[in-house]
């Protein structure tokens, strides 16, 4: 069983948490494989963007499988963690990944959109 309080504390202190073996390996492999080509395309498209800044890669994800899967977005554990961080009745306004790469600058937990 995953300790929700422990995971929300991790997010607040580290900016992320890891839910080891929470999702099926085939689902995670499918997401990894699909994301690899999206990341490669993103990096090729943005190769000349602000060359002197540390990379912060906001990468929109398609609302299609494998990313759009109820095992991810309708998961009770994920919902409990998100509710602890964002409060009651959170809504998805954007579906994307903030992907850190080499030399990325750590960001504190924050909202990109204000309520």
N, C-alpha and C positions, 0 to 999 in steps of 0.2 A: 504494500500500500504506500502511496506517495503522500508525504506530509506537506499539505498545501501551505501552511504557515512557513515552513522551512524553504519551500521553493519561492514564495513571494519575497522572503527576506533575501534570498540569493539574487533575485532580479533587482531588488532595490539597491543592493550593494555591488553587484558585479555587472548588472545590465542584462543578464540572461540567466537561464537555468537549463540544466540538461535533465531530461526525463529518460534515463537509461532503460532500454527495452520496453518502453511504454507503447510504442507503435510497432506494427509488424515490420519485420525486416524487408519483405517484398515491397511494402508501401514506401519505406524509406529509400530503398534502392531505386525505385521508380522515380521518386522525387529528386534524388541525387542525379540520376541520369538526365532527366528532363531539365533540371536546373543548370547542369554543366553547359548545355548548348545555349541556354538563355544568357548565362554569364558571359560566355565567349562572345556572343553577338553584342552584348552590352559593352564589353571592353573594346571591341573593334569599332563600334559606333562612337564611343566617347574617348578614343585614343588621344585626341588633341585637346580635350577639355582641360582648362586651367592646369597646365603641366607642373606648376610649382606648389600645388596644394596636395596635402595627404588625401588619398582616395577615400571618399565616402560614397558608397554605391547604393543608391536607392533604385531598386530594380522591381518594377511592376511585374506581378505574376498573373498568368492567364487564369480566368475562372473556369478552368477545364481540368479534368483529371491529368496527372495524379495529384495536383495541388488542391483542386476543389474536390474534397472527399469528406463525407460526413464523419469518418473516423478521425479526422483532424479538427474540423470546425464545430462539430456537434459532440465533442468528447467532454464528458462530465468533469474530468480532472482539469483539462484546459479551461473550461468555462469557470471552474472554481478559482483557478489562479488568476484569470483575467478579471473576474469580479472583485477579487481581493485588491488588485492593482488599480483598476479603473472605477470601481463602484458598481452599483446595481444597474442592470439593463444596458450593458455596453453594446455598441453597434459597430459593425465593420464599415468604415467609410472608404478605406483603401485596402487593397490586397497586394502586398509587396514585401520585399526583403531589404532590410538595411544590411548590406553584406560587407563586413570588414575584410580588407585585403592588407597585404604588407604595407606598413607605415601608416595604417589608418589611425586616426585620433579617437580615443575612447570618448564616447558620449554618455553622460549620465542619463538615467531613465527620464524620458520627457514625452510630452504629447506633441505630435506634429500639427495637430489641429486643436484649436481651443473650442470648448463646448459653446 
